[in-house]
C-alpha cells in the first residue's frame, strides 16, 4: 500500500473521532452531569439522534452551487488556484517538492481520485490540523499540527464501545462555559463558518477572535478557503477502494481565509498557559510520544511561570470521576498528532497512556513524583549519550551526528517500568516508605538501562577506531558513565 494512503487512513481515524465528538457536542450536548449520566447508562437510539441532528443537516452537504453552503468550504469561492485532490493531505508533497523531484518518501500519484465522503473527510482533516501553507494560507484554530488527546474506556472492557468512547469526550453545557467565545450568539454561521460569508484576512486587523464566534466553532474551524470540484466520473476511491458514482479529483483554493487569533482553546487539546498570554497548543514532538510527555497530557504540570494543562475533556473527566460511580474504571488517554516542521509533516505519532482516578491532592502528588521520575530519566539519557560520544570519538566535542536512535531505545526500554511503577505509586500514596522504595527502584532501572545501552553500542561500528581503552575510561573512569550515574542529583532527588 502506498505510504500516503497508509498515513491518511491512520490520521483519518483520529479526525473521524473528532468529527463525531464535535457533532455530538454541537447537536446533542447534555445540559448537566445528570443528563450526561443518563445517556452514559442508556445510549440514545438512532431516532433520537436523527432528531437532534436534523436542524444541522444543511451544514453537511458536500456539494452545492456557489452561494449555497457546502461542508467546510468557502460560501462564495468561484475563482482561485485549482489543485489535485492529493494536495488536501497534510503529508502530501508540496509544489516545490514535486517540481524538484524530491518526493522520495510520500510519492505523488498515490491518491488521484476520492469518493465525495472521503474528500470531505480529507478536507475536514486539513482544516482542523492546517499547518502554515504559504502567504495567506492560515493555520488551524489550534495552530499548525496540534496534538489531540481523547479519554477512552479500558480496552476490550464491557463499556468499550464507540458511543462511550465518544461520550467520555462530550462536555455538558455547564462545562462548555469554560471556553472563551460568544456563548449567547447561536447563529449557525457563528458555529459553522461556511454557513456565512468567510471572514477573510487580507489585512492586519482582520483576525478572528473568540468573541467573534460561538465557542463551538473550535470544533469546526475553516482557516483555508476551498471548494471541492465535483465530477461526473464513476470509479473506485483511491483511499477506500469502494465504488463511487461521482469522484473528486480537484479542488479550488484561495488564500486569506479565517485568521484565528487570541485566546482560543480547543477542548480536545492540551495547552501551555502563561498569565496574560495567548495559550499555546502542545504539539507532537520529534521522536514520538511516550511517558516523558505524560505530564501535561494526563495531569497538570507546573514549570516556573508556565502551566502545562491537559485538554479540557481530560480535566473534566477528572472532576466527574469523583462524583460518578459509573466512572469507576481506569481509562486510557489516546494522544495523536503530526510532527510538523513548518509546512512539512515529518511524521504522524499516536500513543496510549494511562489515566488514574484520583482526587486533586492525589493528582498533585502523582504529578510531583512523575516529574522527578522523568527528570531523572532525562538526566540518565543525557549522561549515556555523552559517555557514548566519549567512547566513540577521540574528540567528542567536535563529533556531530544523529543520536536519536539512542533516545528511542532508552525511552522505549524504560516506558513499561515507568507506568508499572506509577501505578504502584498510585496504589500506595499513603505509604511513604513504599513510595521511597519505588522511587529508588526507578533510579536503579535507569542506571541499569543506561549501562546496558552503553555496553551495546560503545564498540559498535560508530566507534571511529575501536579504541578499547577509551571505551573503558568512558564507562568506568573519572567523569565516565558510572561516575555521573552514581553522582546524579536528579537520580538522588528521586527519594528526597
C-alpha positions in Angstrom: 0.0 0.0 0.0 1.2 3.5 -0.8 2.8 5.3 2.2 0.4 8.2 1.7 -2.6 6.0 1.8 -1.4 4.3 4.9 -0.8 7.5 6.7 -4.1 9.0 5.6 -6.0 6.0 6.9 -4.3 6.4 10.3 -4.9 10.1 10.8 -8.4 9.9 9.3 -9.4 7.7 12.3 -8.4 10.5 14.7 -10.2 13.0 12.5 -13.4 10.9 12.4 -13.5 10.7 16.2 -13.1 14.5 16.3 -15.9 14.9 13.8 -18.3 12.7 15.7 -17.4 14.3 19.1 -17.9 17.7 17.5 -21.3 16.7 16.1 -22.5 15.4 19.5 -21.1 18.4 21.2 -23.0 20.7 18.8 -26.3 18.9 18.4 -26.7 16.7 21.5 -24.8 18.3 24.4 -26.2 17.3 27.8 -27.4 20.2 29.9 -25.6 18.9 33.1 -24.0 15.9 34.6 -27.3 14.3 35.5 -28.2 14.3 31.8 -24.7 13.2 30.8 -25.0 10.2 33.3 -28.4 9.3 31.8 -27.0 8.9 28.2 -23.9 7.1 29.5 -26.1 4.5 31.2 -28.6 4.2 28.3 -27.2 5.3 24.9 -29.8 7.1 22.6 -31.3 5.2 19.8 -31.0 6.2 16.1 -34.3 8.0 16.0 -33.3 10.2 19.0 -30.0 11.1 17.3 -31.7 11.7 13.9 -34.0 14.2 15.6 -31.1 16.0 17.2 -29.0 16.2 14.0 -31.9 17.2 11.7 -31.6 21.0 12.3 -28.0 20.9 11.2 -28.3 18.8 8.0 -27.8 21.8 5.6 -24.3 22.3 7.1 -23.1 18.9 6.0 -23.9 19.0 2.3 -20.7 18.1 0.4 -21.6 19.8 -2.9 -23.7 22.9 -3.6 -24.0 25.8 -6.0 -21.8 28.9 -5.4 -23.5 30.9 -2.7 -25.0 27.9 -1.1 -23.3 26.3 1.9 -21.1 23.2 1.5 -19.3 21.4 4.3 -16.1 23.1 5.4 -16.0 25.1 2.1 -16.0 28.8 1.3 -19.5 30.0 0.6 -18.8 32.2 -2.4 -15.4 31.0 -3.7 -15.7 30.8 -7.5 -12.1 31.5 -8.5 -8.7 30.6 -7.3 -6.0 28.0 -7.8 -7.0 24.6 -8.9 -5.2 21.7 -7.2 -5.1 18.0 -7.4 -7.1 16.3 -4.6 -3.9 14.7 -3.1 -2.9 18.2 -2.0 -5.6 18.1 0.6 -3.5 15.7 2.6 -1.3 17.3 5.3 1.6 14.9 4.5 1.4 15.3 0.7 4.5 16.7 -1.0 4.2 20.4 -1.8 4.6 22.1 -5.2 8.3 22.9 -4.9 9.0 19.3 -3.7 7.2 18.0 -6.8 9.0 20.4 -9.2 12.4 19.4 -7.7 11.5 15.7 -7.9 12.2 15.3 -4.2 9.1 13.3 -3.2 11.2 10.3 -2.0 9.0 9.1 0.9 5.4 10.2 0.2 5.1 9.7 -3.6 3.0 11.6 -6.0 0.2 9.7 -7.7 -0.9 7.6 -4.7 -4.2 9.4 -4.4 -5.8 10.9 -7.6 -9.5 10.5 -7.0 -11.7 10.2 -3.9 -15.3 9.5 -3.2 -17.2 12.6 -2.0 -17.3 11.3 1.6 -13.5 10.7 1.7 -12.9 14.1 0.0 -15.0 15.8 2.7 -13.1 13.9 5.5 -9.8 14.9 3.9 -11.0 18.5 3.8 -12.1 18.3 7.5 -8.7 16.8 8.5 -6.8 19.6 6.8 -8.9 22.3 8.3 -8.5 21.1 11.9 -4.8 20.4 11.5 -3.8 23.1 9.0 -0.1 23.9 9.1 1.5 27.0 7.6 0.8 26.9 3.9 2.4 29.9 2.4 1.4 33.6 2.2 -2.2 34.0 3.5 -2.9 30.3 3.9 -3.9 30.3 7.5 -3.2 27.7 10.2 -5.8 25.9 12.3 -7.5 27.4 15.3 -5.1 25.3 17.4 -2.0 26.2 15.4 -0.3 24.0 12.9 -0.3 20.3 13.6 -1.9 20.3 17.1 -1.9 17.4 19.5 -5.3 15.8 20.2 -6.0 13.8 23.4 -9.1 11.7 24.0 -10.3 9.9 27.1 -11.2 6.2 26.3 -12.7 3.4 28.4 -10.4 0.4 29.3 -9.6 -1.5 26.2 -11.9 -4.5 25.5 -13.9 -3.8 28.6 -17.7 -4.1 28.7 -18.0 -0.4 28.3 -15.5 -0.1 25.4 -17.9 0.8 22.6 -18.0 3.6 20.1 -20.7 5.5 22.0 -18.9 5.6 25.3 -15.6 6.4 23.6 -17.3 9.5 22.1 -19.4 10.4 25.1 -16.5 10.5 27.5 -15.2 13.4 25.4 -18.5 15.4 25.2 -18.8 18.3 27.7 -22.0 19.3 29.4 -23.3 22.8 28.6 -22.2 23.9 32.0 -18.6 22.6 31.4 -18.6 24.3 27.9 -18.9 27.7 29.7 -15.2 27.4 30.5 -14.3 28.1 26.8 -13.9 31.7 25.5 -16.3 32.9 22.9 -19.7 34.5 22.4 -21.9 31.9 24.2 -25.1 33.9 23.5 -24.8 34.0 19.8 -26.2 30.8 18.4 -26.4 31.9 14.8 -25.5 28.9 12.7 -22.8 30.9 10.9 -21.1 31.6 14.2 -20.7 27.8 14.8 -20.2 26.6 11.2 -18.2 29.4 9.4 -19.1 28.0 6.0 -22.7 28.9 6.6 -21.9 32.6 6.3 -19.5 34.7 4.2 -15.9 34.0 5.2 -14.2 36.4 7.5 -11.3 37.0 5.1 -8.0 38.2 6.4 -6.2 40.1 3.7 -5.0 42.9 6.0 -3.9 43.3 9.6 -6.8 43.9 11.9 -9.0 41.3 10.2 -8.2 38.5 12.7 -11.0 36.4 14.1 -11.0 36.3 18.0 -13.1 34.2 20.2 -15.6 37.0 20.8 -16.4 36.9 17.0 -17.7 33.4 17.1 -19.6 30.8 19.2 -17.1 28.6 21.3 -18.3 25.6 19.3 -16.5 26.9 16.2 -13.3 25.4 17.6 -14.7 22.0 16.5 -15.5 23.3 13.0 -12.7 25.8 12.1 -12.2 26.9 8.5 -8.8 28.6 8.1 -8.5 27.6 4.4 -10.7 28.9 1.6 -11.5 25.9 -0.5 -14.2 24.4 -2.7 -14.4 20.8 -3.9 -14.9 20.4 -7.6 -17.3 17.6 -8.3 -17.1 15.4 -11.5 -19.5 13.1 -13.3 -16.8 10.3 -13.4 -17.6 6.9 -11.8 -15.0 4.6 -10.4 -13.3 3.5 -7.3 -12.0 5.7 -4.5 -8.2 5.5 -4.2 -8.3 5.6 -0.4 -11.0 3.0 0.3 -11.2 1.1 -2.9 -15.0 1.4 -2.8 -17.1 2.3 -5.9 -18.4 5.8 -6.2 -20.9 7.3 -8.7 -19.1 10.6 -8.6 -15.4 11.0 -7.9 -13.5 14.2 -6.8 -10.0 14.8 -8.3 -9.6 18.5 -7.9 -10.4 21.4 -5.7 -10.3 25.2 -5.8 -8.4 27.2 -3.2 -7.6 30.8 -2.4 -5.6 32.4 0.4 -6.6 34.8 3.2 -9.2 32.6 4.9 -10.1 32.9 8.6 -7.1 34.1 10.7 -7.8 32.8 14.2 -6.1 34.8 16.9 -6.4 35.4 20.6 -7.2 33.1 23.5 -8.9 30.3 21.6 -8.8 26.9 23.4 -9.9 23.6 22.0 -11.4 21.1 24.5 -9.5 18.1 22.9 -6.1 19.7 23.0 -3.5 20.3 25.8 -2.0 23.8 26.2 0.9 25.7 27.7 -0.5 28.5 29.7 1.1 31.7 31.0 -0.7 34.6 32.6 -1.8 37.3 30.2 -0.5 35.5 27.2 -2.3 33.6 24.5 -2.5 29.8 25.1 0.0 27.7 23.1 -1.3 24.3 22.0 1.1 21.4 22.7 2.4 19.8 19.5 3.6 16.4 18.7 7.4 16.1 19.2 10.1 14.7 17.1 10.9 11.2 18.3 7.4 10.2 19.1 5.0 10.3 22.0 5.9 8.5 25.2 5.9 8.6 29.0 8.1 11.7 29.0 5.1 13.6 27.7 2.7 12.2 30.3 2.9 15.3 32.4 0.8 18.0 30.8 -1.2 15.5 28.9 -2.7 13.5 31.8 -2.1 15.8 34.7 -1.3 19.5 35.1 2.4 20.2 35.3 3.9 23.4 36.6 7.2 24.7 35.1 8.1 28.1 36.6 5.6 30.6 35.3 4.3 28.1 32.7 1.5 25.6 33.2 1.2 22.6 31.0 -2.6 21.9 31.2 -4.3 18.8 29.9 -7.2 19.1 27.5 -10.4 20.4 29.0 -12.1 17.0 28.4 -9.3 15.3 30.5 -9.7 17.8 33.3 -13.5 17.5 33.2 -13.2 13.7 33.4 -11.0 14.1 36.5 -13.7 16.2 38.1 -16.5 13.9 37.1 -15.0 10.6 38.2 -15.0 11.5 41.9 -18.7 12.2 41.7 -20.0 9.4 39.5 -19.9 5.7 40.4 -20.3 4.9 36.7 -16.8 6.0 36.1 -15.2 3.5 38.5 -12.6 2.3 36.0 -9.1 3.2 34.8 -9.5 5.0 31.5 -6.9 5.4 28.7 -5.6 8.6 27.1 -5.2 8.4 23.4 -2.8 11.1 22.1 -2.1 11.7 18.4 -0.9 14.4 16.0 1.6 15.4 13.3 5.2 16.3 14.0 5.4 19.4 11.8 8.4 21.2 10.5 6.7 24.4 9.4 4.7 23.3 6.3 6.3 19.8 6.2 4.8 16.8 8.0 7.7 14.8 9.3 5.7 12.1 10.9 2.4 11.0 12.4 2.5 9.9 16.0 0.0 8.4 18.3 0.2 6.7 21.7 -2.0 5.5 24.6 -1.2 6.4 28.2 -2.9 5.6 31.5 -5.2 7.9 33.4 -5.8 7.4 37.1 -8.9 8.0 39.2 -7.6 10.4 41.8 -8.8 13.4 43.7 -7.0 16.8 43.3 -4.5 16.3 46.1 -3.6 12.8 44.9 -3.1 14.1 41.3 -0.8 16.8 42.6 1.3 14.2 44.5 1.5 11.9 41.5 2.4 14.8 39.2 5.3 15.6 41.6 6.6 12.0 41.6 6.2 11.7 37.9 8.1 14.9 37.3 11.0 13.7 39.4 11.0 10.3 37.6 11.0 12.0 34.2 13.7 14.4 35.1 15.9 11.5 36.4 15.3 9.6 33.1 16.2 12.7 31.1 19.4 13.2 33.1 20.4 9.5 32.7 19.8 9.6 28.9 21.9 12.8 28.7 24.7 11.1 30.6 24.5 8.0 28.4 24.8 10.0 25.2 27.7 12.0 26.5 29.5 8.8 27.6 28.9 7.1 24.2 30.4 10.1 22.4 33.5 9.9 24.7 33.7 6.2 23.9 33.3 6.6 20.1 35.5 9.7 19.3 38.9 10.9 20.2 37.5 14.5 20.0 33.9 14.1 21.2 33.2 17.8 21.4 33.7 18.1 17.6 31.6 15.0 16.9 28.3 15.5 15.1 25.6 13.2 14.0 22.1 11.9 14.8 21.9 10.0 18.1 18.0 9.8 18.1 18.2 6.0 17.9 19.7 6.1 21.4 16.9 8.2 22.7 14.3 5.9 21.1 15.9 2.8 22.6 16.2 4.3 26.0 12.6 5.7 26.2 11.2 2.5 24.8 13.1 0.2 27.2 12.0 2.3 30.3 8.4 3.0 29.3 6.8 -0.1 30.7 8.6 0.0 34.0 7.7 3.7 34.3 3.9 3.1 34.0 4.2 0.0 36.2 5.9 1.9 39.0 3.5 4.8 38.5 0.5 2.5 39.1 2.2 1.2 42.2 2.8 4.7 43.4 -0.9 5.4 42.9 -1.8 2.3 44.9 0.5 3.4 47.8 0.1 7.1 48.1 -0.5 6.9 51.8 2.7 4.8 52.4 5.8 7.0 52.5 8.2 4.0 52.9 6.7 2.2 49.9 7.0 5.4 47.8 10.6 5.8 48.8 11.4 2.2 47.8 9.6 2.6 44.4 11.4 5.7 43.5 14.8 4.1 44.4 13.8 1.2 42.3 13.2 3.6 39.4 16.7 5.0 39.9 18.1 1.5 39.7 16.2 0.8 36.4 17.6 3.9 34.8 21.2 3.2 35.8 20.9 -0.4 34.6 19.4 0.6 31.2 22.0 3.3 30.7 24.8 0.8 31.3 23.1 -1.8 29.1 22.8 0.5 26.2 26.4 1.8 26.7 27.7 -1.8 26.5 25.6 -2.5 23.5 26.8 0.5 21.4 30.2 1.5 22.8 32.1 -0.9 20.5 29.7 -0.7 17.6 30.5 0.4 14.1 30.0 4.0 15.3 33.3 3.8 17.2 35.7 5.5 14.9 38.8 3.4 15.7 37.7 0.7 18.2 39.9 2.1 20.9 39.1 -0.2 23.9 41.0 1.9 26.4 38.9 4.9 25.5 35.7 2.9 26.0 36.7 1.6 29.4 37.5 5.2 30.5 34.2 6.5 29.2 32.3 3.8 31.1 34.2 3.4 34.5 36.8 6.2 34.6 36.6 9.5 36.4 33.9 11.6 34.7 32.6 8.5 32.9 29.2 7.0 32.7 29.1 5.3 36.2 30.7 8.3 37.9 27.9 10.5 36.7 25.1 8.0 37.2 26.2 7.5 40.8 26.5 11.2 41.4 23.5 12.4 39.5 21.5 14.9 41.5 18.3 14.1 39.6 18.6 10.4 40.5 19.4 11.2 44.1 16.4 13.5 44.3 14.0 10.7 43.4 13.7 9.7 47.0 14.4 13.1 48.5 
